[in-house]
Amino acid sequence: MRIPFFTLLCFLVLVACQNDNKTMNDAKTAAKDAMKEVGKKKYTLTPFSKSPSFPDAKIKSMTYEKGKFNYEITGDYELGTQTPDAKSKMCANSGKGQHIHLIVDKEPYAAKYVPSFEHAVSDGDHHILSFLSRSYHESIKSPGASTALIAKVKGGGIESSEPVTEPTLFYSRPKGTYVGKKDTDKIMLDFFLVNVTLTNGYTVKADINGETHSITKWQPYYIEGLPMGENTVTLTLLKDGKMVDSPINPVTRTFSLKDLPEAG
């Protein structure tokens, strides 16, 4: 039986259309899968659990003379004690207790457990931040619990100083080496803001091993999913998507995660 040419032509066109539709549907599915893959993150940032607030804690004064820092601390806060919820926090905690975080420019902070201590600061102009910290290294962000200066240092003392007046981000955590499952499962990300809130176009970009996360609320976060070994975090203060001009912006820190050594 011979099939009329016109009928054969319609059949071929129908098959072609079906194939084209299948190809288009396959392409759409592939595109959706690709978009899902792009949206996936290796690492997650989740807000830190609520912490004791210490609303009355204050750094009443800070001096630096003859290579020695001296602080007067008042309120409902005590250096060297464990923060009440430390055992339930599920992150690295200092066995020495609550402490001062002293940050000079982009340097890693120095943890200080007493109000007077020696600490070398080179001659020159420096951004110097001090804030009160919980035992698990989370900054106390209430008014008065910090002091931020641009100081001219000479011969182990502050020759002159003025408050930091520009929008400024100081990097705090992660830092150093974390050992064992308890300390490496969740790593705290914390930073300190001076003269800026994360509103009116201000955000913080967190680059975690090359993966970008946008932070729009000033609070600490748990980082999860980090591999053992070296990891790198860069924090950048942005205004309307552009880097804020500051001599200490951005800050990059490399830290390590390690397993506990095997017994025996």
HUUR-V819601 format. One record per pair of residues at least 24 apart in sequence whose C-alpha atoms are under 7 Angstrom apart, sorted by the first residue. I is the first residue (numbers start at 1). J is the second residue. If there is no record, write none. Layout:
BEGIN
((I	J) (I	J))
END
This chain:
BEGIN
((42	225) (43	223) (43	224) (43	225) (43	226) (44	223) (44	224) (44	225) (45	221) (45	222) (45	223) (45	224) (46	221) (46	222) (46	223) (47	220) (47	221) (47	222) (48	220) (48	221) (48	222) (55	142) (57	145) (58	144) (58	145) (59	144) (59	145) (59	146) (64	157) (64	158) (65	156) (65	157) (65	158) (66	156) (66	157) (67	118) (67	119) (67	120) (67	156) (67	157) (68	116) (68	117) (68	118) (68	119) (69	116) (69	117) (69	118) (69	119) (70	115) (70	116) (70	117) (71	115) (71	116) (72	115) (79	113) (79	114) (80	113) (82	135) (83	134) (83	135) (86	135) (86	136) (90	182) (90	186) (91	182) (91	183) (91	186) (91	187) (91	188) (92	136) (92	183) (93	135) (93	136) (93	137) (94	135) (94	136) (97	135) (98	133) (98	134) (98	135) (99	132) (99	133) (99	134) (99	135) (100	130) (100	131) (100	132) (100	133) (101	130) (101	131) (101	132) (101	133) (102	129) (102	130) (102	131) (103	128) (103	129) (103	130) (104	128) (104	129) (105	248) (106	248) (106	251) (109	172) (120	156) (121	156) (122	153) (123	153) (123	154) (123	155) (124	152) (124	153) (124	154) (125	150) (125	151) (125	152) (125	153) (126	150) (126	151) (126	152) (127	151) (138	190) (165	195) (166	195) (167	194) (167	195) (167	196) (168	193) (168	194) (168	195) (168	196) (168	246) (169	193) (169	194) (169	237) (169	249) (171	251) (174	255) (175	253) (175	255) (176	255) (176	256) (177	255) (177	256) (177	257) (178	256) (178	257) (178	258) (179	257) (179	258) (179	259) (179	260) (180	258) (180	259) (180	260) (181	259) (184	257) (185	224) (186	222) (186	223) (186	224) (187	222) (187	223) (187	224) (188	220) (188	221) (188	222) (188	223) (189	220) (189	221) (189	222) (189	223) (190	220) (190	221) (201	239) (201	240) (202	238) (202	239) (202	240) (203	237) (203	238) (203	239) (204	235) (204	236) (204	237) (204	238) (205	235) (205	236) (205	237) (206	233) (206	234) (206	235) (206	236) (207	233) (207	234) (207	235) (208	232) (208	233) (208	234) (209	233) (228	257) (228	258) (229	256) (229	257) (229	258) (230	254) (230	255) (230	256) (230	257) (231	255) (231	256))
END
